[in-house]
Amino acid sequence: MTALERALLDALVAAEFWQQVGEPHRTDWAEIQHLSYRLHYRARTGRARTIIRPSKLNL
């Protein structure tokens, strides 16, 4: 299991925990979506995706 897969699994376990204790608003869906996107990109292309933050683009 890669570090990326482990991070996604941890985020999903945390989401399930917050659902079970009745506080679904504490789930970090943005992080889950981000990790899932990176994992699918890696599976599709065979390489990791470097995501450039807008602050680094010198706009």
N, C-alpha and C positions, 0 to 999 in steps of 0.2 A: 504494500500500500504506500503510495507516494504521500508526501507532505500535503499536497493539494487535496487529495482524496480524504486524508485524515481530517483536514480543516473543515471540509464540507460535511463529513460525517459528524464531527463535533457540533457544528452549527445546527444540523438537523436534529440531533439528540437534544440540544438545548431548546429548539423550537417545540419539540414534542413535550419536553418537561413543562414549558410555560403553558402549553395547551392543557396539559393534565391538571396543573394547579389552578387553572382558571384565570390566568393572566396572559392571554394571547397577544396583548398589545406590547408586551416586552420582547417579542420575537423580532430578531433583526433580519427582516426579509431581504433588505438590500444586500447584506453580506452573503446570504444564501444564493441570491441571484448572481452576484458577482463571481462567487466561487464556482457555481454551476456553469456559467458562461466560460470561464477560464478552462475548466475541465473538459467541456465539450469542444472548445477550440483546439485544445491539445490533442484530443482524440481524433478530430477531423483532419488536422494539418500535420500532426506528428511533431510539433514544436510548441514551445510555450509562447504565449502572447505577452508582449510588453505593452502595457497600457500607459500611454503618456498622459500625465496629468495636464489639464489646461494651463496651469501656472508655468509649466515648462515649455510651452510653445512660443513664448515671446511674442504674444499677439499685440 
